[in-house]
Amino acid sequence: MGIYEELQARGLIAQVTDEPRIRDLVNSGKAVFYIGFDPTADSLHVGHFMALCLMKRLQEAGNKPIALLGGGTGMIGDPSGKTDMRQMLTKEQIQHNIDCFKVQMSKFIDFSDGKALMVNNADWLLDLNYVELLREVGPHFTVNRMLAAECYKQRWEKGLTFIEFNYMIMQAYDFYKLYTDYGCNLEFGGDDQWSNMLGGTELIRRKLGADAHAMTITLLTDSQGKKMGKTAGNAVWLDANKTSPYDFYQYWRNVGDSDVLKCIRMLTFIPVDEIDEMSKWDGSMLNRAKEILAHELTETVHGKEAADAAEASARALFGAGDGAEVPTALIPESDLQADGTADILTMLVGAGLVSSRSEARRAVEQGGVTADGEKVTDIRASFSGEKLRDGILLRRGKKAFKKLMLK
């Protein structure tokens, strides 16, 4: 099985522009491919995980990845999948985010000895002369075709700004520059990027002729992967300082029964034939599959030691019920009431188990909250500061918990 066939077997490929040529290219290790990452935050999140794993797979098969950091496009914002315009970032914020991305990407991709490249599109986009760009690129795009693109349709009713309308042209120009300057012949991206990606291949062919073989391939579930990036209103980051290895492990340990084998197939490096055998598992064996998924992905991001510790803590907590090294949240003394106690609603918010007191109230009233193993049913329940100094294990439901301590 070649790497292309493996990507198919893992359920990753959605659409391609020239399948026979792409198949030969990646299977022979001759693809120089890129994936773009707009630095909209100071950490990558699990929504980027699929793309990073893909780059690692293809590099191990002999292909050359280019990680394109969107120092230029990040100043505009991709309208794809968005109902509102992205927040505008400063150059300083974008550069800081890029620096953080570089460290995290190096865990997945080997950039030594020219085996991969990391390129910033600010190097060419920020110096472009607008009139020259219009003359060089503008004639190759029609407005009616751009408006038919799904990424613009989603924004049409609420209002599409002119700055965002330019995003497709900028992304197309990226591929053109990477093709001419770095020999990049293939672009990967999410299925929600299909229109933007086609713009790049067409620009290359129109400017350089029919013999310019630039191709695109989209990941079937990368847009779903981006949705994975958030859970319960909070992003799941690859930075251990933003999402601890334990919380990262628990995120994957808690995926639904219907998703666990799909995630194992798409995101881990377990051989396909072994996953095929796992697909026969059901009942309690699915819990073992979730442990495998959580450990594999935590090890990939944070290392084996952190993955082993997270797994041990989870098993101790859900098995013996105590003695586990569980995630901790701190509550300041200023949050205590006049009598030196903290009420349960404040504690739940402080632990990050809910986003508001009203949500905390509903959780208590619905019987889903425990403190040190005792169910809390009174929204006026409170706990002493002395007890909080020792730490109180709060649970919301079966799978969300934190040890809350006084700061």
Backbone hydrogen bonds in HBPLUS format (Angstrom, degrees):
<---DONOR---> <-ACCEPTOR-->    atom                        ^
c    i                          cat <-CA-CA->   ^        H-A-AA   ^      H-
h    n   atom  resd res      DA  || num        DHA   H-A  angle D-A-AA Bond
n    s   type  num  typ     dist DA aas  dist angle  dist       angle   num
A0006-GLU N   A0002-GLY O   2.91 MM   4  6.22 146.6  2.02 146.6 157.3     1
A0007-LEU N   A0003-ILE O   2.92 MM   4  6.20 154.1  1.99 147.7 153.4     2
A0008-GLN N   A0004-TYR O   3.06 MM   4  6.41 153.0  2.14 145.5 153.0     3
A0009-ALA N   A0005-GLU O   2.85 MM   4  6.10 158.9  1.90 146.3 152.3     4
A0010-ARG N   A0006-GLU O   2.89 MM   4  6.11 139.7  2.06 145.8 156.5     5
A0012-LEU N   A0007-LEU O   3.05 MM   5  5.50 169.9  2.06 162.6 160.4     6
A0011-GLY N   A0008-GLN O   2.92 MM   3  5.13 158.6  1.97 108.6 114.9     7
A0220-LEU N   A0012-LEU O   2.38 MM 208  5.07 160.4  1.42 138.5 145.8     8
A0014-ALA N   A0218-THR O   2.90 MM 204  5.51 164.8  1.93 154.3 151.1     9
A0218-THR N   A0015-GLN O   2.92 MM 203  5.41 161.3  1.95 157.3 162.2    10
A0017-THR N   A0216-THR O   3.20 MM 199  5.74 144.7  2.33 162.2 159.2    11
A0022-ILE N   A0018-ASP O   2.92 MM   4  6.05 165.7  1.94 162.9 167.6    12
A0023-ARG N   A0019-GLU O   2.78 MM   4  5.82 166.8  1.80 160.7 164.1    13
A0024-ASP N   A0020-PRO O   3.13 MM   4  6.30 166.9  2.15 145.0 148.1    14
A0025-LEU N   A0021-ARG O   2.96 MM   4  6.07 153.4  2.03 143.9 152.1    15
A0026-VAL N   A0022-ILE O   2.99 MM   4  6.19 172.7  2.00 163.5 161.6    16
A0027-ASN N   A0023-ARG O   3.01 MM   4  5.95 159.4  2.05 149.2 155.8    17
A0028-SER N   A0024-ASP O   3.08 MM   4  5.96 141.0  2.24 137.0 145.1    18
A0030-LYS N   A0025-LEU O   2.97 MM   5  5.24 153.9  2.04 167.3 161.9    19
A0029-GLY N   A0026-VAL O   3.18 MM   3  5.02 156.5  2.24  97.8 104.8    20
A0064-LYS N   A0031-ALA O   2.91 MM  33  6.26 163.8  1.94 168.0 169.2    21
A0185-ASN N   A0032-VAL O   2.87 MM 153  5.62 139.8  2.03 142.4 155.1    22
A0033-PHE N   A0064-LYS O   3.02 MM  31  6.38 142.4  2.16 153.2 164.7    23
A0066-ILE N   A0033-PHE O   2.69 MM  33  5.94 128.5  1.95 154.7 166.9    24
A0034-TYR N   A0186-LEU O   2.97 MM 152  6.58 144.0  2.10 149.2 159.4    25
A0188-PHE N   A0034-TYR O   3.01 MM 154  6.19 171.4  2.01 164.5 166.4    26
A0035-ILE N   A0066-ILE O   3.24 MM  31  6.69 149.3  2.34 167.0 171.8    27
A0068-LEU N   A0035-ILE O   3.07 MM  33  6.03 164.1  2.10 146.9 149.6    28
A0037-PHE N   A0068-LEU O   2.82 MM  31  6.12 154.0  1.89 172.6 172.4    29
A0070-GLY N   A0037-PHE O   2.92 MM  33  5.81 166.0  1.94 140.8 139.0    30
A0040-THR N   A0038-ASP O   2.88 MM   2  5.77 131.6  2.11 112.0  97.0    31
A0238-LEU N   A0044-LEU O   2.87 MM 194  5.68 160.1  1.91 153.5 147.5    32
A0048-HIS N   A0045-HIS O   2.86 MM   3  5.67 161.1  1.89 126.2 131.5    33
A0046-VAL N   A0236-VAL O   3.00 MM 190  6.01 151.3  2.09 170.2 175.8    34
A0049-PHE N   A0046-VAL O   3.08 MM   3  4.82 151.2  2.17  96.7 105.7    35
A0052-LEU N   A0048-HIS O   3.12 MM   4  6.39 162.1  2.15 158.0 163.4    36
A0053-CYS N   A0049-PHE O   2.91 MM   4  6.13 161.9  1.94 156.2 161.0    37
A0054-LEU N   A0050-MET O   2.94 MM   4  6.11 153.0  2.01 144.9 152.7    38
A0055-MET N   A0051-ALA O   3.00 MM   4  6.28 158.2  2.05 148.7 153.7    39
A0056-LYS N   A0052-LEU O   3.06 MM   4  6.32 155.3  2.12 145.2 151.9    40
A0057-ARG N   A0053-CYS O   2.91 MM   4  6.18 159.7  1.95 151.2 156.4    41
A0058-LEU N   A0054-LEU O   2.97 MM   4  6.19 172.5  1.97 160.2 161.0    42
A0059-GLN N   A0055-MET O   2.95 MM   4  6.02 153.5  2.02 143.7 151.5    43
A0060-GLU N   A0056-LYS O   3.01 MM   4  6.16 160.3  2.05 149.1 154.1    44
A0061-ALA N   A0057-ARG O   3.17 MM   4  6.47 126.8  2.47 136.3 150.2    45
A0061-ALA N   A0058-LEU O   3.13 MM   3  5.01 135.4  2.34  91.7 104.4    46
A0063-ASN N   A0058-LEU O   3.00 MM   5  5.46 155.1  2.06 154.4 146.7    47
A0062-GLY N   A0059-GLN O   2.89 MM   3  5.13 159.6  1.93 113.9 116.6    48
A0117-LEU N   A0065-PRO O   2.99 MM  52  6.45 158.0  2.04 150.6 157.7    49
A0067-ALA N   A0117-LEU O   2.84 MM  50  6.21 163.5  1.86 161.7 159.0    50
A0119-VAL N   A0067-ALA O   2.98 MM  52  6.24 157.3  2.03 147.6 154.7    51
A0069-LEU N   A0119-VAL O   2.68 MM  50  6.00 165.9  1.70 167.7 169.3    52
A0071-GLY N   A0069-LEU O   2.97 MM   2  5.85 138.1  2.15 102.2  91.7    53
A0121-ASN N   A0069-LEU O   3.01 MM  52  6.38 154.1  2.08 160.4 168.2    54
A0074-GLY N   A0070-GLY O   2.75 MM   4  5.11 140.6  1.90 126.6 137.4    55
A0075-MET N   A0072-GLY O   3.05 MM   3  5.55 155.2  2.11 110.9 118.4    56
A0076-ILE N   A0073-THR O   2.92 MM   3  5.22 157.1  1.97 109.6 117.3    57
A0077-GLY N   A0073-THR O   2.96 MM   4  6.21 161.6  2.00 177.1 173.2    58
A0082-LYS N   A0079-PRO O   3.04 MM   3  5.35 158.7  2.09 138.0 134.4    59
A0094-ILE N   A0090-THR O   3.02 MM   4  6.28 165.0  2.05 153.1 157.2    60
A0095-GLN N   A0091-LYS O   2.94 MM   4  6.12 159.9  1.98 147.8 153.1    61
A0096-HIS N   A0092-GLU O   3.03 MM   4  6.22 158.8  2.08 146.5 152.1    62
A0097-ASN N   A0093-GLN O   2.98 MM   4  6.23 162.1  2.01 151.4 156.2    63
A0098-ILE N   A0094-ILE O   2.91 MM   4  6.16 154.7  1.98 149.4 156.6    64
A0099-ASP N   A0095-GLN O   3.00 MM   4  6.25 158.1  2.05 149.5 154.6    65
A0100-CYS N   A0096-HIS O   3.15 MM   4  6.48 151.2  2.23 146.3 153.7    66
A0101-PHE N   A0097-ASN O   2.93 MM   4  6.24 155.9  1.99 149.8 156.7    67
A0102-LYS N   A0098-ILE O   3.00 MM   4  6.25 158.3  2.05 155.3 159.8    68
A0104-GLN N   A0100-CYS O   3.32 MM   4  6.64 165.1  2.34 152.1 155.5    69
A0105-MET N   A0101-PHE O   2.85 MM   4  6.00 164.8  1.87 164.9 168.8    70
A0106-SER N   A0102-LYS O   3.29 MM   4  6.34 145.5  2.42 140.6 148.0    71
A0107-LYS N   A0104-GLN O   3.15 MM   3  5.66 160.0  2.19 111.4 117.5    72
A0108-PHE N   A0105-MET O   2.93 MM   3  5.47 154.1  1.99 115.5 123.4    73
A0109-ILE N   A0105-MET O   2.96 MM   4  6.10 163.3  1.99 159.9 165.4    74
A0115-LYS N   A0112-SER O   2.98 MM   3  5.85 164.3  2.00 130.1 134.5    75
A0123-ASP N   A0120-ASN O   3.04 MM   3  5.91 165.0  2.06 123.9 127.8    76
A0124-TRP N   A0121-ASN O   3.28 MM   3  5.75 153.1  2.36 106.9 112.9    77
A0125-LEU N   A0121-ASN O   2.91 MM   4  5.98 166.5  1.93 159.4 162.5    78
A0126-LEU N   A0122-ALA O   3.36 MM   4  5.26 157.0  2.41 117.5 124.2    79
A0128-LEU N   A0125-LEU O   3.29 MM   3  5.38 166.6  2.31 106.5 110.3    80
A0133-LEU N   A0129-ASN O   2.88 MM   4  6.13 156.4  1.93 158.4 166.0    81
A0134-LEU N   A0130-TYR O   2.95 MM   4  6.22 160.5  1.99 150.7 155.6    82
A0135-ARG N   A0131-VAL O   3.02 MM   4  6.28 157.3  2.07 148.1 153.8    83
A0136-GLU N   A0132-GLU O   2.82 MM   4  5.97 150.4  1.91 147.1 156.0    84
A0137-VAL N   A0133-LEU O   2.79 MM   4  5.67 167.9  1.80 155.6 158.6    85
A0138-GLY N   A0134-LEU O   2.88 MM   4  4.53 121.5  2.23 108.5 125.7    86
A0140-HIS N   A0137-VAL O   2.97 MM   3  5.76 160.3  2.01 130.5 136.6    87
A0141-PHE N   A0138-GLY O   3.15 MM   3  5.66 168.1  2.16 125.1 125.3    88
A0146-MET N   A0142-THR O   3.07 MM   4  6.36 158.1  2.12 151.5 158.1    89
A0147-LEU N   A0143-VAL O   2.92 MM   4  6.13 159.8  1.97 155.1 160.0    90
A0148-ALA N   A0145-ARG O   3.15 MM   3  5.13 136.5  2.35  94.4 106.6    91
A0149-ALA N   A0146-MET O   3.06 MM   3  5.39 157.8  2.11 108.7 115.8    92
A0152-TYR N   A0149-ALA O   3.09 MM   3  5.59 141.5  2.24 110.1 120.0    93
A0153-LYS N   A0149-ALA O   3.04 MM   4  6.31 152.9  2.12 150.1 158.7    94
A0154-GLN N   A0150-GLU O   3.25 MM   4  6.37 159.4  2.29 153.8 154.8    95
A0155-ARG N   A0152-TYR O   3.05 MM   3  5.32 141.3  2.21 104.4 115.3    96
A0156-TRP N   A0153-LYS O   3.17 MM   3  5.12 151.1  2.26 100.6 109.3    97
A0159-GLY N   A0155-ARG O   2.88 MM   4  5.80 130.3  2.14 151.0 164.7    98
A0165-PHE N   A0161-THR O   3.06 MM   4  6.34 145.7  2.19 142.8 153.2    99
A0167-TYR N   A0164-GLU O   2.91 MM   3  5.27 161.6  1.94 113.4 119.7   100
A0170-MET N   A0166-ASN O   3.05 MM   4  6.36 156.8  2.11 155.3 162.4   101
A0171-GLN N   A0167-TYR O   2.89 MM   4  6.16 160.3  1.93 158.2 163.3   102
A0172-ALA N   A0168-MET O   2.94 MM   4  6.11 156.5  1.99 145.8 152.6   103
A0173-TYR N   A0169-ILE O   2.93 MM   4  6.13 152.9  2.00 143.3 150.9   104
A0174-ASP N   A0170-MET O   2.95 MM   4  6.24 143.3  2.09 141.7 151.7   105
A0175-PHE N   A0171-GLN O   3.27 MM   4  6.67 158.0  2.32 149.7 152.2   106
A0176-TYR N   A0172-ALA O   3.10 MM   4  6.42 159.2  2.15 148.0 154.2   107
A0177-LYS N   A0173-TYR O   2.88 MM   4  6.14 160.0  1.92 152.8 157.2   108
A0178-LEU N   A0174-ASP O   2.87 MM   4  6.13 163.7  1.90 157.0 161.9   109
A0179-TYR N   A0175-PHE O   2.82 MM   4  5.92 149.8  1.91 146.7 155.1   110
A0180-THR N   A0176-TYR O   3.00 MM   4  6.21 163.7  2.03 149.5 153.2   111
A0181-ASP N   A0177-LYS O   2.80 MM   4  5.72 160.2  1.84 150.9 157.0   112
A0182-TYR N   A0178-LEU O   2.96 MM   4  5.11 146.6  2.07 122.7 131.9   113
A0184-CYS N   A0178-LEU O   3.10 MM   6  5.39 169.8  2.11 128.0 124.8   114
A0215-MET N   A0185-ASN O   3.11 MM  30  6.28 163.8  2.13 134.4 138.5   115
A0187-GLU N   A0215-MET O   2.99 MM  28  6.47 149.4  2.09 147.1 156.5   116
A0217-ILE N   A0187-GLU O   2.97 MM  30  6.33 148.3  2.07 167.7 173.0   117
A0219-LEU N   A0189-GLY O   2.77 MM  30  6.06 156.5  1.82 155.8 164.1   118
A0193-GLN N   A0190-GLY O   2.86 MM   3  5.32 161.8  1.89 117.3 122.3   119
A0197-MET N   A0193-GLN O   2.89 MM   4  6.05 159.9  1.93 163.1 169.9   120
A0198-LEU N   A0194-TRP O   2.95 MM   4  6.14 158.2  2.00 153.1 158.4   121
A0199-GLY N   A0195-SER O   3.19 MM   4  6.42 147.3  2.30 143.3 151.6   122
A0200-GLY N   A0197-MET O   3.07 MM   3  5.32 128.1  2.35 101.5 113.9   123
A0201-THR N   A0197-MET O   3.29 MM   4  6.76 160.1  2.34 153.1 156.8   124
A0202-GLU N   A0198-LEU O   2.97 MM   4  6.12 165.5  1.99 156.5 160.5   125
A0203-LEU N   A0199-GLY O   3.02 MM   4  6.08 151.2  2.11 138.9 146.9   126
A0204-ILE N   A0200-GLY O   3.10 MM   4  6.32 162.6  2.13 151.7 155.2   127
A0205-ARG N   A0201-THR O   3.13 MM   4  6.37 162.7  2.16 147.2 151.6   128
A0206-ARG N   A0202-GLU O   2.92 MM   4  6.04 160.0  1.96 149.5 155.2   129
A0207-LYS N   A0203-LEU O   2.98 MM   4  6.06 152.2  2.06 147.4 154.5   130
A0208-LEU N   A0204-ILE O   2.85 MM   4  5.74 156.0  1.91 148.0 155.1   131
A0209-GLY N   A0205-ARG O   2.74 MM   4  4.83 136.5  1.92 129.1 135.3   132
A0212-ALA N   A0209-GLY O   3.11 MM   3  5.77 165.9  2.13 119.3 123.3   133
A0222-ASP N   A0219-LEU O   3.45 MM   3  5.43 176.2  2.45 107.2 108.3   134
A0224-GLN N   A0221-THR O   3.04 MM   3  4.97 117.1  2.45  92.6 108.6   135
A0225-GLY N   A0221-THR O   2.74 MM   4  6.07 143.2  1.87 143.4 155.7   136
A0226-LYS N   A0222-ASP O   2.92 MM   4  6.29 140.8  2.08 143.7 152.7   137
A0227-LYS N   A0223-SER O   3.26 MM   4  6.61 143.9  2.40 134.2 143.2   138
A0227-LYS N   A0224-GLN O   2.98 MM   3  5.01 119.6  2.36  93.9 109.7   139
A0228-MET N   A0224-GLN O   2.98 MM   4  6.41 134.5  2.19 140.1 153.5   140
A0229-GLY N   A0226-LYS O   3.01 MM   3  5.18 143.7  2.15  98.8 109.7   141
A0230-LYS N   A0227-LYS O   3.35 MM   3  6.11 174.8  2.35 118.4 119.5   142
A0236-VAL N   A0229-GLY O   3.00 MM   7  5.63 154.4  2.07 138.5 143.4   143
A0231-THR N   A0234-ASN O   2.91 MM   3  5.41 170.0  1.92 144.7 146.4   144
A0234-ASN N   A0231-THR O   2.89 MM   3  5.41 168.9  1.90 123.6 125.7   145
A0242-LYS N   A0239-ASP O   2.95 MM   3  5.44 153.9  2.02 113.7 122.0   146
A0243-THR N   A0239-ASP O   2.94 MM   4  6.17 164.0  1.97 162.4 167.8   147
A0248-PHE N   A0244-SER O   2.83 MM   4  6.07 157.2  1.88 157.4 165.1   148
A0249-TYR N   A0245-PRO O   2.85 MM   4  6.01 158.3  1.90 144.2 149.9   149
A0250-GLN N   A0246-TYR O   2.88 MM   4  6.17 162.5  1.91 152.5 157.3   150
A0251-TYR N   A0247-ASP O   2.91 MM   4  6.08 145.3  2.03 141.8 150.7   151
A0252-TRP N   A0248-PHE O   3.42 MM   4  6.79 158.4  2.47 149.7 152.3   152
A0253-ARG N   A0249-TYR O   2.85 MM   4  6.07 149.7  1.95 148.0 158.2   153
A0254-ASN N   A0250-GLN O   3.02 MM   4  6.00 132.2  2.25 141.5 149.9   154
A0255-VAL N   A0252-TRP O   3.34 MM   3  5.43 167.9  2.36 110.3 109.5   155
A0259-ASP N   A0256-GLY O   2.96 MM   3  5.28 152.0  2.04 110.1 119.1   156
A0260-VAL N   A0256-GLY O   3.19 MM   4  6.29 134.6  2.41 157.1 169.1   157
A0263-CYS N   A0259-ASP O   2.89 MM   4  6.10 159.8  1.93 160.7 166.1   158
A0264-ILE N   A0260-VAL O   2.96 MM   4  6.21 157.3  2.02 147.9 154.5   159
A0265-ARG N   A0261-LEU O   2.93 MM   4  6.05 157.5  1.98 143.7 149.7   160
A0266-MET N   A0262-LYS O   2.98 MM   4  6.18 157.5  2.03 148.4 154.2   161
A0267-LEU N   A0263-CYS O   2.83 MM   4  5.63 162.9  1.86 152.2 156.7   162
A0268-THR N   A0264-ILE O   3.24 MM   4  5.26 154.9  2.31 125.0 130.9   163
A0274-GLU N   A0271-PRO O   3.10 MM   3  5.46 126.1  2.41 104.6 117.7   164
A0275-ILE N   A0271-PRO O   3.13 MM   4  6.52 153.1  2.21 149.2 157.4   165
A0276-ASP N   A0272-VAL O   2.86 MM   4  6.15 148.8  1.96 150.0 159.2   166
A0277-GLU N   A0273-ASP O   3.26 MM   4  6.54 145.7  2.39 136.0 143.3   167
A0278-MET N   A0274-GLU O   3.04 MM   4  6.38 151.0  2.12 142.4 150.8   168
A0279-SER N   A0275-ILE O   2.90 MM   4  6.19 134.6  2.11 145.1 157.2   169
A0280-LYS N   A0277-GLU O   3.15 MM   3  5.73 163.0  2.18 112.7 118.0   170
A0281-TRP N   A0278-MET O   2.85 MM   3  5.36 164.7  1.87 119.1 124.2   171
A0285-MET N   A0282-ASP O   3.12 MM   3  5.46 140.3  2.29 141.3 134.3   172
A0286-LEU N   A0283-GLY O   3.12 MM   3  5.85 157.3  2.18 117.1 123.0   173
A0287-ASN N   A0284-SER O   3.03 MM   3  5.49 140.9  2.18 107.9 118.0   174
A0288-ARG N   A0285-MET O   3.08 MM   3  5.09 121.2  2.44  93.9 108.4   175
A0289-ALA N   A0285-MET O   3.02 MM   4  6.43 149.9  2.12 144.2 152.9   176
A0290-LYS N   A0286-LEU O   2.95 MM   4  6.26 146.8  2.07 142.3 150.7   177
A0291-GLU N   A0287-ASN O   3.07 MM   4  6.39 148.2  2.17 141.4 149.5   178
A0292-ILE N   A0288-ARG O   2.98 MM   4  6.29 155.2  2.05 149.0 155.6   179
A0293-LEU N   A0289-ALA O   2.94 MM   4  6.20 162.7  1.97 148.9 153.3   180
A0294-ALA N   A0290-LYS O   2.92 MM   4  6.07 171.3  1.92 150.3 152.7   181
A0295-HIS N   A0291-GLU O   2.92 MM   4  6.00 164.2  1.94 148.9 153.5   182
A0296-GLU N   A0292-ILE O   2.92 MM   4  5.99 168.4  1.93 153.4 157.2   183
A0297-LEU N   A0293-LEU O   3.08 MM   4  6.22 171.9  2.08 157.8 159.5   184
A0298-THR N   A0294-ALA O   2.98 MM   4  5.99 156.0  2.04 144.1 151.5   185
A0299-GLU N   A0295-HIS O   2.88 MM   4  5.94 156.3  1.94 149.0 155.5   186
A0300-THR N   A0296-GLU O   3.03 MM   4  6.25 151.7  2.11 141.1 149.0   187
A0301-VAL N   A0297-LEU O   3.12 MM   4  6.34 154.8  2.19 145.0 150.2   188
A0302-HIS N   A0298-THR O   2.72 MM   4  5.60 163.8  1.74 152.1 157.9   189
A0303-GLY N   A0299-GLU O   2.87 MM   4  4.21 140.3  2.03 113.3 120.1   190
A0307-ALA N   A0303-GLY O   3.09 MM   4  6.32 154.4  2.16 147.2 155.2   191
A0308-ASP N   A0304-LYS O   2.80 MM   4  5.99 162.9  1.83 157.7 161.6   192
A0309-ALA N   A0305-GLU O   3.02 MM   4  6.21 158.7  2.06 145.7 151.5   193
A0310-ALA N   A0306-ALA O   2.95 MM   4  6.10 158.2  2.00 145.7 151.6   194
A0311-GLU N   A0307-ALA O   2.97 MM   4  6.14 160.3  2.01 148.8 154.1   195
A0312-ALA N   A0308-ASP O   2.94 MM   4  6.12 159.1  1.98 147.5 153.4   196
A0313-SER N   A0309-ALA O   2.95 MM   4  6.12 158.2  2.00 147.9 153.7   197
A0314-ALA N   A0310-ALA O   3.01 MM   4  6.19 160.5  2.05 147.0 152.3   198
A0315-ARG N   A0311-GLU O   2.98 MM   4  6.17 163.5  2.01 150.9 155.2   199
A0316-ALA N   A0312-ALA O   2.93 MM   4  6.06 157.1  1.99 146.1 152.8   200
A0317-LEU N   A0313-SER O   2.93 MM   4  6.05 163.3  1.96 150.4 154.8   201
A0318-PHE N   A0314-ALA O   2.99 MM   4  6.09 171.0  2.00 152.5 155.2   202
A0319-GLY N   A0315-ARG O   2.74 MM   4  5.41 121.9  2.07 132.7 146.7   203
A0320-ALA N   A0316-ALA O   3.02 MM   4  5.35 114.0  2.47 122.2 137.0   204
A0321-GLY N   A0316-ALA O   2.96 MM   5  6.29 150.1  2.05 156.3 162.5   205
A0403-LYS N   A0327-PRO O   2.94 MM  76  6.22 168.2  1.95 156.0 159.9   206
A0329-ALA N   A0403-LYS O   2.88 MM  74  6.13 159.8  1.92 148.9 152.8   207
A0405-MET N   A0329-ALA O   2.93 MM  76  6.34 156.5  1.98 158.5 166.2   208
A0331-ILE N   A0405-MET O   2.81 MM  74  6.14 153.8  1.88 159.2 166.9   209
A0407-LYS N   A0331-ILE O   2.77 MM  76  5.43 166.7  1.79 139.0 138.9   210
A0335-ASP N   A0332-PRO O   2.95 MM   3  5.64 163.2  1.98 117.9 123.4   211
A0336-LEU N   A0333-GLU O   2.98 MM   3  5.43 164.5  2.01 114.6 119.6   212
A0337-GLN N   A0341-THR O   2.63 MM   4  5.36 173.4  1.63 167.8 167.8   213
A0340-GLY N   A0337-GLN O   2.86 MM   3  5.33 161.4  1.89 122.2 124.4   214
A0385-GLY N   A0340-GLY O   2.97 MM  45  5.74 128.9  2.24 155.4 160.7   215
A0342-ALA N   A0383-PHE O   2.84 MM  41  5.38 154.8  1.90 148.7 155.7   216
A0383-PHE N   A0342-ALA O   2.87 MM  41  5.38 151.4  1.95 141.6 148.7   217
A0347-MET N   A0343-ASP O   3.05 MM   4  6.32 155.6  2.11 151.1 158.9   218
A0344-ILE N   A0381-ALA O   2.85 MM  37  5.67 152.0  1.92 163.3 158.5   219
A0348-LEU N   A0344-ILE O   2.97 MM   4  6.16 157.3  2.03 147.1 151.8   220
A0349-VAL N   A0345-LEU O   3.14 MM   4  6.37 161.6  2.17 147.7 152.4   221
A0350-GLY N   A0346-THR O   2.82 MM   4  5.96 162.3  1.85 148.9 154.8   222
A0351-ALA N   A0347-MET O   2.85 MM   4  5.98 141.4  2.00 144.4 154.2   223
A0353-LEU N   A0348-LEU O   3.14 MM   5  5.52 145.2  2.27 166.3 166.3   224
A0352-GLY N   A0349-VAL O   3.00 MM   3  5.17 150.8  2.09 103.9 113.2   225
A0360-ALA N   A0356-SER O   3.00 MM   4  6.30 149.2  2.10 141.7 150.9   226
A0361-ARG N   A0357-ARG O   2.80 MM   4  6.02 153.8  1.86 147.9 154.6   227
A0362-ARG N   A0358-SER O   3.13 MM   4  6.40 159.3  2.17 144.4 148.7   228
A0363-ALA N   A0359-GLU O   3.04 MM   4  6.27 156.3  2.10 144.4 151.0   229
A0364-VAL N   A0360-ALA O   3.02 MM   4  6.31 158.4  2.07 153.1 157.7   230
A0365-GLU N   A0361-ARG O   2.95 MM   4  6.15 172.1  1.95 156.3 158.8   231
A0366-GLN N   A0362-ARG O   2.90 MM   4  5.98 140.1  2.06 144.6 154.5   232
A0368-GLY N   A0363-ALA O   3.04 MM   5  5.47 160.9  2.08 171.3 165.2   233
A0367-GLY N   A0364-VAL O   2.96 MM   3  5.24 161.7  2.00 112.0 116.9   234
A0397-GLY N   A0368-GLY O   2.70 MM  29  4.91 161.9  1.73 149.1 153.2   235
A0376-VAL N   A0369-VAL O   2.85 MM   7  5.63 168.7  1.86 144.8 146.2   236
A0370-THR N   A0395-ARG O   3.13 MM  25  5.20 155.0  2.19 135.0 140.6   237
A0395-ARG N   A0370-THR O   2.98 MM  25  5.20 160.3  2.02 147.6 148.9   238
A0371-ALA N   A0374-GLU O   2.82 MM   3  5.26 155.0  1.88 143.8 146.9   239
A0374-GLU N   A0371-ALA O   3.10 MM   3  5.26 168.7  2.11 114.1 115.9   240
A0372-ASP N   A0393-LEU O   2.78 MM  21  4.90 169.1  1.79 144.5 148.1   241
A0381-ALA N   A0378-ASP O   3.03 MM   3  5.36 166.9  2.05 116.2 118.4   242
A0388-LEU N   A0384-SER O   3.08 MM   4  6.41 151.5  2.16 143.9 152.4   243
A0389-ARG N   A0385-GLY O   2.94 MM   4  6.22 135.0  2.15 141.0 152.7   244
A0390-ASP N   A0387-LYS O   3.15 MM   3  5.34 131.6  2.39  98.4 110.5   245
A0391-GLY N   A0387-LYS O   3.06 MM   4  6.37 131.0  2.31 135.0 149.2   246
A0406-LEU N   A0388-LEU O   3.13 MM  18  5.33 142.2  2.28 112.6 115.4   247
A0392-ILE N   A0404-LEU O   2.92 MM  12  5.26 156.7  1.98 143.6 150.4   248
A0404-LEU N   A0392-ILE O   2.82 MM  12  5.26 164.7  1.85 153.2 148.4   249
A0394-LEU N   A0402-LYS O   2.82 MM   8  5.44 162.6  1.85 170.2 164.8   250
A0402-LYS N   A0394-LEU O   2.97 MM   8  5.44 150.7  2.05 147.8 156.6   251
A0396-ARG N   A0400-ALA O   2.77 MM   4  5.26 167.3  1.79 153.7 155.9   252
